[in-house]
Amino acid sequence: MRAQTHPVPRHPVPLARTPTSVSDTDEEEVAPFIDRPCYVFNPRLRLTMNDRRCEHCAHYLTPRCPSVEEFLDNVEELSPE
């Protein structure tokens, strides 16, 4: 008897979101580069990477990204002086 196989979907499957812990911090501080309204999944990546993180966006760190200056400011804050 053969095991039943299921077809692989050809469209992105929405991933379940993990709840963030409740704290005094603002949600934007906890995850500032996740789930932005401008997010467009980069089709060159595996579908399993479609988690709405900016680094998986097709426009990440390009001139088409509306948040590119914010990303660069964040890198400057993290750089040692």
C-alpha positions in Angstrom: 0.0 0.0 0.0 1.4 3.4 -1.0 1.4 6.4 1.3 -0.8 9.2 0.2 1.1 12.2 -1.0 -0.1 15.8 -0.8 0.7 18.4 -3.4 3.0 21.2 -2.5 1.3 24.6 -2.6 2.7 27.0 -5.2 1.7 30.1 -3.3 3.1 31.5 0.0 1.5 30.0 3.0 0.9 32.4 5.8 3.0 31.5 8.8 1.7 31.5 12.3 3.0 34.4 14.3 4.6 33.8 17.7 3.1 36.0 20.4 5.5 38.5 21.9 5.9 38.7 25.6 4.0 41.4 27.4 6.4 44.0 28.8 6.7 47.8 29.3 8.5 48.2 25.9 6.8 49.4 22.8 6.1 46.8 20.1 8.1 48.9 17.7 11.1 48.6 20.0 10.7 44.8 20.3 10.5 44.1 16.5 11.1 47.3 14.5 11.9 45.6 11.3 9.0 43.1 11.1 5.6 43.3 9.5 5.9 46.7 7.8 3.1 47.7 5.4 5.6 48.1 2.5 6.8 44.5 2.8 7.1 42.6 -0.5 8.5 39.0 -0.3 11.7 38.5 -2.3 10.8 35.8 -4.8 14.5 34.7 -5.0 14.2 33.2 -1.5 12.6 30.0 -0.3 8.9 30.3 0.5 9.6 29.2 4.1 11.5 32.5 4.6 8.4 34.5 4.0 8.1 35.7 7.7 7.5 39.4 7.0 11.0 40.4 8.2 12.5 43.3 6.4 15.7 41.4 5.5 13.5 39.1 3.4 11.8 41.9 1.5 12.5 42.4 -2.2 13.2 46.1 -1.6 15.5 45.7 1.5 18.4 48.1 1.4 17.6 49.3 -2.1 16.5 52.7 -3.3 13.0 51.4 -3.5 12.9 50.8 0.2 11.0 53.6 2.1 12.9 52.7 5.4 16.4 52.4 4.1 17.6 55.5 6.1 16.1 54.0 9.2 18.1 50.7 8.6 21.3 52.6 8.0 20.7 54.7 11.2 20.2 51.5 13.1 23.6 50.1 11.8 25.4 53.3 12.9 23.9 53.0 16.4 25.2 49.4 16.6 28.7 50.2 15.3 31.5 50.6 17.8 32.9 54.1 18.1 
